[in-house]
Amino acid sequence: MVPLQWVNALWLLGAVREMLPQMSDSLAKLKWHYMFAASLAPFLSLINTINSLFTNKITWRGIRYEMRSPWETVILPSVRSTAKEAPVLVKK
């Protein structure tokens, strides 16, 4: 699977180099970084998927959310907040 990710990374890098010819030299220096990152992406995605099976809380842009159902989300108090805040219920 990893060699296919490397082929995909090289193909995408070639496309980006064609779209940004002024940055071709800089992108060529980063080729191995793209290949390494592309080989890690499926494993990170798997880890995130497994983690999502065991939790219903996320933090996005510093705001914590609890997903209670597909239609109900609660905004949790901030970790850094010193005031006692009540959770805010958001329904769709």
C-alpha positions as CSV (number, residue, x, y, z in Angstrom):
1,M,0.0,0.0,0.0
2,V,2.8,2.4,0.8
3,P,4.4,2.3,-2.7
4,L,1.0,3.3,-4.1
5,Q,0.9,6.2,-1.8
6,W,4.4,7.2,-3.0
7,V,3.3,7.0,-6.6
8,N,0.2,9.2,-5.8
9,A,2.4,11.7,-3.9
10,L,4.8,12.0,-6.9
11,W,1.9,12.4,-9.3
12,L,0.4,15.2,-7.2
13,L,3.8,16.8,-6.8
14,G,4.2,16.8,-10.5
15,A,0.8,18.5,-11.0
16,V,1.6,21.1,-8.4
17,R,5.0,21.8,-10.0
18,E,3.2,22.4,-13.4
19,M,0.7,24.8,-11.8
20,L,3.5,26.7,-9.9
21,P,6.6,26.6,-12.1
22,Q,8.1,29.5,-10.2
23,M,8.3,27.2,-7.1
24,S,9.5,24.1,-9.0
25,D,13.0,24.1,-7.3
26,S,11.6,24.5,-3.8
27,L,9.0,21.8,-4.4
28,A,11.7,19.4,-5.7
29,K,13.6,19.8,-2.4
30,L,10.5,18.8,-0.6
31,K,9.8,15.6,-2.6
32,W,10.8,13.2,0.1
33,H,8.7,15.1,2.7
34,Y,5.6,14.6,0.5
35,M,6.4,10.9,0.0
36,F,6.8,10.4,3.8
37,A,3.7,12.3,4.6
38,A,1.7,10.5,2.0
39,S,2.7,7.1,3.5
40,L,1.7,8.2,7.0
41,A,-1.7,9.6,6.0
42,P,-3.7,6.3,5.8
43,F,-2.4,5.2,9.3
44,L,-3.3,8.6,10.9
45,S,-6.7,8.3,9.3
46,L,-7.1,4.8,10.8
47,I,-6.1,6.0,14.2
48,N,-8.5,8.9,14.0
49,T,-11.3,6.6,13.0
50,I,-10.7,4.2,15.8
51,N,-10.5,7.1,18.3
52,S,-13.8,8.4,17.1
53,L,-15.5,5.1,18.0
54,F,-14.7,5.7,21.7
55,T,-15.4,9.4,22.1
56,N,-18.1,11.9,21.2
57,K,-16.2,15.1,22.2
58,I,-14.1,17.2,19.8
59,T,-12.1,20.4,20.0
60,W,-12.1,22.6,17.0
61,R,-10.4,26.0,16.9
62,G,-10.2,26.0,20.7
63,I,-13.9,25.3,21.2
64,R,-15.0,22.0,22.8
65,Y,-18.1,20.2,21.5
66,E,-20.0,17.2,22.7
67,M,-21.9,15.3,20.0
68,R,-24.9,13.8,21.8
69,S,-26.8,12.7,18.7
70,P,-26.7,13.4,14.9
71,W,-29.1,16.3,15.7
72,E,-27.8,17.6,19.0
73,T,-24.5,19.2,19.8
74,V,-23.4,20.9,23.0
75,I,-20.8,23.6,23.2
76,L,-18.8,22.8,26.4
77,P,-17.1,25.3,28.6
78,S,-13.6,26.3,27.6
79,V,-10.8,24.6,29.4
80,R,-9.0,27.9,29.9
81,S,-12.1,29.6,31.2
82,T,-12.1,30.7,34.8
83,A,-15.8,31.6,35.0
84,K,-18.4,28.9,35.6
85,E,-20.1,28.6,32.2
86,A,-23.2,26.5,31.5
87,P,-23.0,24.2,28.4
88,V,-24.9,25.7,25.4
89,L,-27.3,23.4,23.5
90,V,-27.3,23.6,19.7
91,K,-30.0,21.7,17.8
92,K,-30.5,21.4,14.1
